[in-house]
Amino acid sequence: MEMRLERARHLLLQTESAITDVAVACGFMNCGHFSRAYRTAYGVSPTMQRGRLS
């Protein structure tokens, strides 16, 4: 799980791929599961993480 989340974080920060595509590319079954796991690990949702770049 840690490796999948690290890969997802990299993709969110380094690409413009859709969050759904990032979730699938990192082996999550759906966006809800991905978002909950990401928020637990990093304290922000994938959408919020992406918004911090602006």
PDB file of N, CA, C and O in Angstrom:
ATOM      1  N   MET A   1       0.833  -1.189   0.000  1.00  0.00           N
ATOM      2  CA  MET A   1       0.000   0.000   0.000  1.00  0.00           C
ATOM      3  C   MET A   1       0.878   1.253   0.000  1.00  0.00           C
ATOM      4  O   MET A   1       0.609   2.209  -0.728  1.00  0.00           O
ATOM      5  N   GLU A   2       1.919   1.239   0.816  1.00  0.00           N
ATOM      6  CA  GLU A   2       2.802   2.414   0.887  1.00  0.00           C
ATOM      7  C   GLU A   2       3.430   2.721  -0.473  1.00  0.00           C
ATOM      8  O   GLU A   2       3.497   3.880  -0.882  1.00  0.00           O
ATOM      9  N   MET A   3       3.883   1.698  -1.158  1.00  0.00           N
ATOM     10  CA  MET A   3       4.500   1.900  -2.465  1.00  0.00           C
ATOM     11  C   MET A   3       3.478   2.414  -3.486  1.00  0.00           C
ATOM     12  O   MET A   3       3.795   3.274  -4.308  1.00  0.00           O
ATOM     13  N   ARG A   4       2.260   1.886  -3.430  1.00  0.00           N
ATOM     14  CA  ARG A   4       1.216   2.340  -4.356  1.00  0.00           C
ATOM     15  C   ARG A   4       0.872   3.801  -4.107  1.00  0.00           C
ATOM     16  O   ARG A   4       0.679   4.567  -5.052  1.00  0.00           O
ATOM     17  N   LEU A   5       0.795   4.191  -2.829  1.00  0.00           N
ATOM     18  CA  LEU A   5       0.487   5.581  -2.500  1.00  0.00           C
ATOM     19  C   LEU A   5       1.625   6.524  -2.882  1.00  0.00           C
ATOM     20  O   LEU A   5       1.380   7.640  -3.342  1.00  0.00           O
ATOM     21  N   GLU A   6       2.852   6.087  -2.695  1.00  0.00           N
ATOM     22  CA  GLU A   6       4.000   6.909  -3.105  1.00  0.00           C
ATOM     23  C   GLU A   6       3.986   7.118  -4.615  1.00  0.00           C
ATOM     24  O   GLU A   6       4.244   8.224  -5.091  1.00  0.00           O
ATOM     25  N   ARG A   7       3.689   6.074  -5.363  1.00  0.00           N
ATOM     26  CA  ARG A   7       3.600   6.181  -6.819  1.00  0.00           C
ATOM     27  C   ARG A   7       2.456   7.126  -7.207  1.00  0.00           C
ATOM     28  O   ARG A   7       2.608   7.954  -8.105  1.00  0.00           O
ATOM     29  N   ALA A   8       1.341   6.999  -6.541  1.00  0.00           N
ATOM     30  CA  ALA A   8       0.195   7.867  -6.824  1.00  0.00           C
ATOM     31  C   ALA A   8       0.550   9.323  -6.541  1.00  0.00           C
ATOM     32  O   ALA A   8       0.202  10.210  -7.321  1.00  0.00           O
ATOM     33  N   ARG A   9       1.234   9.572  -5.442  1.00  0.00           N
ATOM     34  CA  ARG A   9       1.625  10.945  -5.104  1.00  0.00           C
ATOM     35  C   ARG A   9       2.537  11.515  -6.182  1.00  0.00           C
ATOM     36  O   ARG A   9       2.383  12.664  -6.596  1.00  0.00           O
ATOM     37  N   HIS A  10       3.480  10.707  -6.628  1.00  0.00           N
ATOM     38  CA  HIS A  10       4.380  11.138  -7.705  1.00  0.00           C
ATOM     39  C   HIS A  10       3.581  11.501  -8.962  1.00  0.00           C
ATOM     40  O   HIS A  10       3.815  12.546  -9.570  1.00  0.00           O
ATOM     41  N   LEU A  11       2.648  10.644  -9.343  1.00  0.00           N
ATOM     42  CA  LEU A  11       1.854  10.903 -10.542  1.00  0.00           C
ATOM     43  C   LEU A  11       0.995  12.157 -10.383  1.00  0.00           C
ATOM     44  O   LEU A  11       0.844  12.928 -11.331  1.00  0.00           O
ATOM     45  N   LEU A  12       0.438  12.362  -9.203  1.00  0.00           N
ATOM     46  CA  LEU A  12      -0.377  13.558  -8.976  1.00  0.00           C
ATOM     47  C   LEU A  12       0.454  14.826  -9.094  1.00  0.00           C
ATOM     48  O   LEU A  12      -0.002  15.830  -9.641  1.00  0.00           O
ATOM     49  N   LEU A  13       1.669  14.773  -8.579  1.00  0.00           N
ATOM     50  CA  LEU A  13       2.511  15.967  -8.556  1.00  0.00           C
ATOM     51  C   LEU A  13       3.268  16.204  -9.861  1.00  0.00           C
ATOM     52  O   LEU A  13       3.603  17.344 -10.183  1.00  0.00           O
ATOM     53  N   GLN A  14       3.536  15.152 -10.606  1.00  0.00           N
ATOM     54  CA  GLN A  14       4.397  15.279 -11.779  1.00  0.00           C
ATOM     55  C   GLN A  14       3.673  15.167 -13.115  1.00  0.00           C
ATOM     56  O   GLN A  14       4.267  15.430 -14.161  1.00  0.00           O
ATOM     57  N   THR A  15       2.397  14.780 -13.097  1.00  0.00           N
ATOM     58  CA  THR A  15       1.660  14.635 -14.357  1.00  0.00           C
ATOM     59  C   THR A  15       0.331  15.372 -14.264  1.00  0.00           C
ATOM     60  O   THR A  15      -0.050  15.866 -13.203  1.00  0.00           O
ATOM     61  N   GLU A  16      -0.350  15.435 -15.369  1.00  0.00           N
ATOM     62  CA  GLU A  16      -1.693  16.010 -15.399  1.00  0.00           C
ATOM     63  C   GLU A  16      -2.741  14.924 -15.595  1.00  0.00           C
ATOM     64  O   GLU A  16      -3.870  15.212 -15.993  1.00  0.00           O
ATOM     65  N   SER A  17      -2.377  13.687 -15.320  1.00  0.00           N
ATOM     66  CA  SER A  17      -3.316  12.570 -15.465  1.00  0.00           C
ATOM     67  C   SER A  17      -4.514  12.778 -14.555  1.00  0.00           C
ATOM     68  O   SER A  17      -4.392  13.324 -13.459  1.00  0.00           O
ATOM     69  N   ALA A  18      -5.666  12.338 -15.022  1.00  0.00           N
ATOM     70  CA  ALA A  18      -6.877  12.417 -14.204  1.00  0.00           C
ATOM     71  C   ALA A  18      -6.693  11.592 -12.937  1.00  0.00           C
ATOM     72  O   ALA A  18      -6.001  10.574 -12.941  1.00  0.00           O
ATOM     73  N   ILE A  19      -7.310  12.037 -11.867  1.00  0.00           N
ATOM     74  CA  ILE A  19      -7.184  11.330 -10.591  1.00  0.00           C
ATOM     75  C   ILE A  19      -7.685   9.894 -10.712  1.00  0.00           C
ATOM     76  O   ILE A  19      -7.114   8.986 -10.109  1.00  0.00           O
ATOM     77  N   THR A  20      -8.735   9.685 -11.477  1.00  0.00           N
ATOM     78  CA  THR A  20      -9.235   8.330 -11.725  1.00  0.00           C
ATOM     79  C   THR A  20      -8.166   7.479 -12.393  1.00  0.00           C
ATOM     80  O   THR A  20      -7.975   6.321 -12.024  1.00  0.00           O
ATOM     81  N   ASP A  21      -7.472   8.041 -13.370  1.00  0.00           N
ATOM     82  CA  ASP A  21      -6.400   7.313 -14.061  1.00  0.00           C
ATOM     83  C   ASP A  21      -5.250   6.991 -13.111  1.00  0.00           C
ATOM     84  O   ASP A  21      -4.671   5.907 -13.182  1.00  0.00           O
ATOM     85  N   VAL A  22      -4.919   7.923 -12.228  1.00  0.00           N
ATOM     86  CA  VAL A  22      -3.860   7.691 -11.235  1.00  0.00           C
ATOM     87  C   VAL A  22      -4.261   6.535 -10.319  1.00  0.00           C
ATOM     88  O   VAL A  22      -3.459   5.645 -10.041  1.00  0.00           O
ATOM     89  N   ALA A  23      -5.503   6.561  -9.858  1.00  0.00           N
ATOM     90  CA  ALA A  23      -5.983   5.497  -8.967  1.00  0.00           C
ATOM     91  C   ALA A  23      -5.865   4.134  -9.634  1.00  0.00           C
ATOM     92  O   ALA A  23      -5.351   3.189  -9.036  1.00  0.00           O
ATOM     93  N   VAL A  24      -6.334   4.033 -10.858  1.00  0.00           N
ATOM     94  CA  VAL A  24      -6.289   2.759 -11.581  1.00  0.00           C
ATOM     95  C   VAL A  24      -4.838   2.341 -11.857  1.00  0.00           C
ATOM     96  O   VAL A  24      -4.492   1.170 -11.707  1.00  0.00           O
ATOM     97  N   ALA A  25      -4.004   3.283 -12.254  1.00  0.00           N
ATOM     98  CA  ALA A  25      -2.603   2.976 -12.553  1.00  0.00           C
ATOM     99  C   ALA A  25      -1.855   2.453 -11.331  1.00  0.00           C
ATOM    100  O   ALA A  25      -0.879   1.714 -11.460  1.00  0.00           O
ATOM    101  N   CYS A  26      -2.320   2.840 -10.146  1.00  0.00           N
ATOM    102  CA  CYS A  26      -1.642   2.430  -8.915  1.00  0.00           C
ATOM    103  C   CYS A  26      -2.335   1.258  -8.229  1.00  0.00           C
ATOM    104  O   CYS A  26      -1.991   0.906  -7.101  1.00  0.00           O
ATOM    105  N   GLY A  27      -3.309   0.656  -8.904  1.00  0.00           N
ATOM    106  CA  GLY A  27      -3.905  -0.579  -8.427  1.00  0.00           C
ATOM    107  C   GLY A  27      -5.083  -0.447  -7.492  1.00  0.00           C
ATOM    108  O   GLY A  27      -5.451  -1.415  -6.827  1.00  0.00           O
ATOM    109  N   PHE A  28      -5.684   0.725  -7.422  1.00  0.00           N
ATOM    110  CA  PHE A  28      -6.867   0.889  -6.579  1.00  0.00           C
ATOM    111  C   PHE A  28      -8.102   0.500  -7.370  1.00  0.00           C
ATOM    112  O   PHE A  28      -8.191   0.753  -8.571  1.00  0.00           O
ATOM    113  N   MET A  29      -9.048  -0.115  -6.686  1.00  0.00           N
ATOM    114  CA  MET A  29     -10.258  -0.607  -7.338  1.00  0.00           C
ATOM    115  C   MET A  29     -11.210   0.516  -7.724  1.00  0.00           C
ATOM    116  O   MET A  29     -11.940   0.407  -8.709  1.00  0.00           O
ATOM    117  N   ASN A  30     -11.203   1.605  -6.941  1.00  0.00           N
ATOM    118  CA  ASN A  30     -12.084   2.730  -7.244  1.00  0.00           C
ATOM    119  C   ASN A  30     -11.519   3.996  -6.620  1.00  0.00           C
ATOM    120  O   ASN A  30     -10.610   3.944  -5.791  1.00  0.00           O
ATOM    121  N   CYS A  31     -12.065   5.123  -7.025  1.00  0.00           N
ATOM    122  CA  CYS A  31     -11.553   6.417  -6.548  1.00  0.00           C
ATOM    123  C   CYS A  31     -11.831   6.639  -5.070  1.00  0.00           C
ATOM    124  O   CYS A  31     -11.036   7.276  -4.379  1.00  0.00           O
ATOM    125  N   GLY A  32     -12.947   6.125  -4.581  1.00  0.00           N
ATOM    126  CA  GLY A  32     -13.268   6.296  -3.164  1.00  0.00           C
ATOM    127  C   GLY A  32     -12.217   5.657  -2.274  1.00  0.00           C
ATOM    128  O   GLY A  32     -11.754   6.271  -1.312  1.00  0.00           O
ATOM    129  N   HIS A  33     -11.844   4.438  -2.589  1.00  0.00           N
ATOM    130  CA  HIS A  33     -10.820   3.737  -1.812  1.00  0.00           C
ATOM    131  C   HIS A  33      -9.488   4.474  -1.914  1.00  0.00           C
ATOM    132  O   HIS A  33      -8.795   4.659  -0.914  1.00  0.00           O
ATOM    133  N   PHE A  34      -9.140   4.888  -3.118  1.00  0.00           N
ATOM    134  CA  PHE A  34      -7.898   5.634  -3.326  1.00  0.00           C
ATOM    135  C   PHE A  34      -7.901   6.926  -2.507  1.00  0.00           C
ATOM    136  O   PHE A  34      -6.925   7.220  -1.817  1.00  0.00           O
ATOM    137  N   SER A  35      -8.972   7.688  -2.576  1.00  0.00           N
ATOM    138  CA  SER A  35      -9.041   8.968  -1.862  1.00  0.00           C
ATOM    139  C   SER A  35      -8.930   8.782  -0.354  1.00  0.00           C
ATOM    140  O   SER A  35      -8.220   9.536   0.311  1.00  0.00           O
ATOM    141  N   ARG A  36      -9.621   7.788   0.190  1.00  0.00           N
ATOM    142  CA  ARG A  36      -9.547   7.543   1.643  1.00  0.00           C
ATOM    143  C   ARG A  36      -8.143   7.140   2.051  1.00  0.00           C
ATOM    144  O   ARG A  36      -7.619   7.646   3.043  1.00  0.00           O
ATOM    145  N   ALA A  37      -7.529   6.242   1.306  1.00  0.00           N
ATOM    146  CA  ALA A  37      -6.172   5.795   1.637  1.00  0.00           C
ATOM    147  C   ALA A  37      -5.183   6.952   1.516  1.00  0.00           C
ATOM    148  O   ALA A  37      -4.291   7.096   2.352  1.00  0.00           O
ATOM    149  N   TYR A  38      -5.335   7.768   0.490  1.00  0.00           N
ATOM    150  CA  TYR A  38      -4.432   8.899   0.272  1.00  0.00           C
ATOM    151  C   TYR A  38      -4.560   9.916   1.399  1.00  0.00           C
ATOM    152  O   TYR A  38      -3.558  10.411   1.915  1.00  0.00           O
ATOM    153  N   ARG A  39      -5.802  10.228   1.780  1.00  0.00           N
ATOM    154  CA  ARG A  39      -6.025  11.199   2.858  1.00  0.00           C
ATOM    155  C   ARG A  39      -5.452  10.683   4.183  1.00  0.00           C
ATOM    156  O   ARG A  39      -4.881  11.455   4.954  1.00  0.00           O
ATOM    157  N   THR A  40      -5.601   9.404   4.444  1.00  0.00           N
ATOM    158  CA  THR A  40      -5.053   8.820   5.665  1.00  0.00           C
ATOM    159  C   THR A  40      -3.523   8.919   5.672  1.00  0.00           C
ATOM    160  O   THR A  40      -2.920   9.234   6.697  1.00  0.00           O
ATOM    161  N   ALA A  41      -2.914   8.650   4.535  1.00  0.00           N
ATOM    162  CA  ALA A  41      -1.450   8.650   4.456  1.00  0.00           C
ATOM    163  C   ALA A  41      -0.846  10.051   4.456  1.00  0.00           C
ATOM    164  O   ALA A  41       0.185  10.278   5.089  1.00  0.00           O
ATOM    165  N   TYR A  42      -1.474  10.990   3.757  1.00  0.00           N
ATOM    166  CA  TYR A  42      -0.854  12.304   3.534  1.00  0.00           C
ATOM    167  C   TYR A  42      -1.603  13.483   4.154  1.00  0.00           C
ATOM    168  O   TYR A  42      -1.115  14.613   4.113  1.00  0.00           O
ATOM    169  N   GLY A  43      -2.773  13.236   4.724  1.00  0.00           N
ATOM    170  CA  GLY A  43      -3.514  14.297   5.396  1.00  0.00           C
ATOM    171  C   GLY A  43      -4.292  15.227   4.483  1.00  0.00           C
ATOM    172  O   GLY A  43      -4.912  16.179   4.957  1.00  0.00           O
ATOM    173  N   VAL A  44      -4.272  14.973   3.194  1.00  0.00           N
ATOM    174  CA  VAL A  44      -5.043  15.751   2.219  1.00  0.00           C
ATOM    175  C   VAL A  44      -5.593  14.791   1.168  1.00  0.00           C
ATOM    176  O   VAL A  44      -5.055  13.705   0.956  1.00  0.00           O
ATOM    177  N   SER A  45      -6.668  15.210   0.521  1.00  0.00           N
ATOM    178  CA  SER A  45      -7.218  14.388  -0.551  1.00  0.00           C
ATOM    179  C   SER A  45      -6.359  14.545  -1.799  1.00  0.00           C
ATOM    180  O   SER A  45      -5.594  15.504  -1.905  1.00  0.00           O
ATOM    181  N   PRO A  46      -6.472  13.621  -2.742  1.00  0.00           N
ATOM    182  CA  PRO A  46      -5.729  13.766  -3.993  1.00  0.00           C
ATOM    183  C   PRO A  46      -6.057  15.090  -4.709  1.00  0.00           C
ATOM    184  O   PRO A  46      -5.172  15.719  -5.290  1.00  0.00           O
ATOM    185  N   THR A  47      -7.314  15.500  -4.664  1.00  0.00           N
ATOM    186  CA  THR A  47      -7.715  16.763  -5.297  1.00  0.00           C
ATOM    187  C   THR A  47      -7.045  17.953  -4.624  1.00  0.00           C
ATOM    188  O   THR A  47      -6.562  18.864  -5.297  1.00  0.00           O
ATOM    189  N   MET A  48      -7.017  17.944  -3.308  1.00  0.00           N
ATOM    190  CA  MET A  48      -6.366  19.036  -2.572  1.00  0.00           C
ATOM    191  C   MET A  48      -4.863  19.044  -2.836  1.00  0.00           C
ATOM    192  O   MET A  48      -4.262  20.111  -2.965  1.00  0.00           O
ATOM    193  N   GLN A  49      -4.259  17.875  -2.916  1.00  0.00           N
ATOM    194  CA  GLN A  49      -2.823  17.783  -3.204  1.00  0.00           C
ATOM    195  C   GLN A  49      -2.513  18.437  -4.546  1.00  0.00           C
ATOM    196  O   GLN A  49      -1.553  19.196  -4.676  1.00  0.00           O
ATOM    197  N   ARG A  50      -3.322  18.138  -5.511  1.00  0.00           N
ATOM    198  CA  ARG A  50      -3.142  18.694  -6.830  1.00  0.00           C
ATOM    199  C   ARG A  50      -3.341  20.226  -6.806  1.00  0.00           C
ATOM    200  O   ARG A  50      -2.627  20.949  -7.501  1.00  0.00           O
ATOM    201  N   GLY A  51      -4.286  20.708  -6.027  1.00  0.00           N
ATOM    202  CA  GLY A  51      -4.574  22.122  -5.926  1.00  0.00           C
ATOM    203  C   GLY A  51      -3.457  22.914  -5.291  1.00  0.00           C
ATOM    204  O   GLY A  51      -3.357  24.119  -5.524  1.00  0.00           O
ATOM    205  N   ARG A  52      -2.614  22.282  -4.499  1.00  0.00           N
ATOM    206  CA  ARG A  52      -1.494  22.954  -3.842  1.00  0.00           C
ATOM    207  C   ARG A  52      -0.423  23.385  -4.817  1.00  0.00           C
ATOM    208  O   ARG A  52       0.436  24.199  -4.477  1.00  0.00           O
ATOM    209  N   LEU A  53      -0.459  22.852  -6.019  1.00  0.00           N
ATOM    210  CA  LEU A  53       0.541  23.201  -7.024  1.00  0.00           C
ATOM    211  C   LEU A  53       0.306  24.586  -7.592  1.00  0.00           C
ATOM    212  O   LEU A  53       1.239  25.229  -8.073  1.00  0.00           O
ATOM    213  N   SER A  54      -0.931  25.048  -7.540  1.00  0.00           N
ATOM    214  CA  SER A  54      -1.285  26.336  -8.155  1.00  0.00           C
ATOM    215  C   SER A  54      -0.755  27.514  -7.356  1.00  0.00           C
ATOM    216  O   SER A  54      -0.966  28.665  -7.739  1.00  0.00           O
TER     217      SER A  54
END
